[in-house]
C-alpha cells in the first residue's frame, strides 16, 4: 500500500472550549492521518509527510502512538508543531472469552456492575438489549438511536452525536453487508434510552458513538449497554480487540484491559497565522484547566458539569 493512501484532505475545526462550552471554532484545511490500533500497538509514530496542496495549512496527526505534552508548541520537520492533547488510548484485548475478561475486575467491582444491571432491569421492565449487524437491521438501529442521540448531551453539548446524514447511514449499511459493523440499543419500557455504534476494521471493533438520554442517567444506561454489548461481542469469538479510540475517560479506562500513551498533533506551515492560532488555543485551554481545577477544589465541578448537561 502506498503510504500516502493513509492521508486525506480534511477541514479541521479547531475548537476553543471553556470546559464543555465551545466559545469559538476555526476551520483549518489540512492533510489528516488517523492512526489505527494495529499501528498504535507497533508504535509506528513517524510516517513520511506527503506534499501539501495549495490552500492546505499543514497536517493533523490523530492518535499518534507517543507521549506528548498537551499545549506544547515547538518545531518538527520544519513545521510549527502543536500538541493538541495527550491521553491514554484504551482498548480491550479480546483474545479470550467473556469469563476471562470479567475476571479482570475485582469481586467488589463485579458485584457493583451486577447491581447496576439489576437496578436498570427493575426500573426499566427488564433488560431489553438489541443487537444489529445486517443492512436491514442497521436501518432499524438508526431509526431507534437517532432520537436518543438528539436528546443526549453528547450531541447537544459536545457535537459528537450519531451522524444524521443519509450518506452516513448508507455507508453503514454497506459496511453491514461486509459484516463490518455492530450496533446496539438498550430500551426501558420499550423506549430506546442508549445506543452504541461500532464499525469493524481489520478485525478490530471501534467505539464510534455512544449516547444516552439524560433522563435515564441515574440508571447508568451507558455502562449497562457497554457491558451487555461486550458480552455479546466476546461470544462471537471473531474480534481481536475493542478499540475505545481517541480520548481518555473514566468509562474507557474502566472497561479497557490495556492503555497506550497517544497524542493529537497539529503541524502547521510556519507563519503568523499558525503561531497565533496555537498560542490562543493554548491560552484558552489553560484558562479552562485553571477554572476546572478551581471548581474541583470547591467541590463544584461535578455539579456544574451535570447542570450544563441538563441545560444543553
Protein Blocks (a to p, Z undefined) as FASTA:
>chain_A
ZZklmpccddddddddehjacfbdcddddddddddfklmmnopabccdddddehiabdcd
ehiabdddehiacdeehiacddfbgcddddddfkbcfklmmmmpcfklmmmmmmmmmmmm
mmnopaaddddfbfklmmmmmmmmmmmmmmpmklmmnopaccfbfklmmmmmmmmmnopa
ccddddeehiafbdcddddeehiacdfbgcddfklmmnommmmmmmmmmmmmmmnopafb
dcebgaddfklmmmpmbdcdddddddddddfklmmmmmmmmmmmmmmmmmmmmmmmnopm
mmmmmmmmmmZZ
